[in-house]
Amino acid sequence: MEHLTMSYSGHPVLKGVDLEVRSGQIIGYIGPNGAGKSTTVRILLGLQEGYGGTARLFGEDIRNAGIEYKKRIGYVPETADVYDMLTPREYLIFTGGCYGLEEKKAEQKGKLLMQQFGMDNVFDTRLSSFSKGMRQKVLIISSLLHNPDLLFFDEPLSGLDANSVLVFKEILANLAASGKTIFYSSHIMDVVEKISHRIVLLNDGQIAADGTFEELKVQNTEGSLEALFNQLTGFHQHAQIAKDFVSIVEEA
Ligand SMILES: Nc1ncnc2c1ncn2[C@@H]1O[C@H](COP(=O)(O)OP(=O)(O)OP(=O)(O)O)[C@@H](O)[C@H]1O
């Protein structure tokens, strides 16, 4: 990204984001609510028009890249509408097809991946009956079915149980080790701290910190990424806000 800017109705949201990412890295992309993380990701996915600056993926300016490059991308959005009336078999054949996968291939691979998550018994059950975590697993599978080189995960652990979280974190490490690039956006700081090769903090539309967790720790005085996040975003009022909040709740 070269000097990426974006405004909504004249209100600047991205104020010049410069970032270069190499393959095989997990980038923990963090920042306060409304900082512009999803906006950046939407631009890179080719879903957001009207931005300034340049976004380059796989060495090519996405403005001139057509749609082919999207086949090399996988995406798990923060909130997704799945087609509820479909079964995972149908849904994965459909999304696989959007990425150019043949029906048989999408079906076979989808079933094997569902098996790995212990869900092959619901391959033909409608998604409408799935729990939040089960849906999330289908979304994760759908993002990976076409073996993309670049992945965008927005709160991918949402709804996953502790066992599945362990598996998924290992999957991330394996994907990165095989050369894939992962943009991992989350508010769960202890996970970001542990899995990221590099942490990029966006604050008020600009990059406020960029480095490994160890590097960021050296530059700042705080110990955990959560504390660092609070320090870098200049937030120290949590105790007072919590106190005021509860006293309003308890008012007669
Ligand atoms: N389509 C839109 N129209 C108008 N304003 C928007 C639109 N999308 C985002 N915004 C505004 O842009 C700012 C950045 O939003 P964005 O969703 O990129 O933040 P974020 O960092 O992903 O936040 P969160 O952590 O809460 O997901 C917010 O102030 C939001 O209200």
The ligand as an ORCA input file, in Angstrom:
! r2SCAN-3c Opt
* xyz 0 1
  N     -19.631      2.500      3.954
  C     -19.321      3.424      4.844
  N     -19.920      4.631      4.838
  C     -19.585      5.602      5.711
  N     -18.644      5.456      6.677
  C     -18.020      4.279      6.740
  C     -18.319      3.203      5.853
  N     -17.515      2.154      6.158
  C     -16.771      2.551      7.207
  N     -17.072      3.827      7.564
  C     -16.434      4.605      8.652
  O     -15.038      4.506      8.490
  C     -14.403      4.380      9.753
  C     -13.501      3.146      9.713
  O     -14.318      1.981      9.624
  P     -13.695      0.524      9.505
  O     -14.842     -0.420      9.394
  O     -12.669      0.500      8.431
  O     -12.969      0.390     10.925
  P     -12.311     -0.872     11.634
  O     -10.942     -0.459     12.016
  O     -12.438     -2.073     10.779
  O     -13.213     -1.011     12.941
  P     -13.672     -2.284     13.823
  O     -12.492     -2.657     14.660
  O     -14.773     -1.721     14.669
  O     -14.128     -3.374     12.894
  C     -15.504      4.362     10.795
  O     -15.626      5.647     11.336
  C     -16.749      3.996     10.005
  O     -17.899      4.607     10.557
*
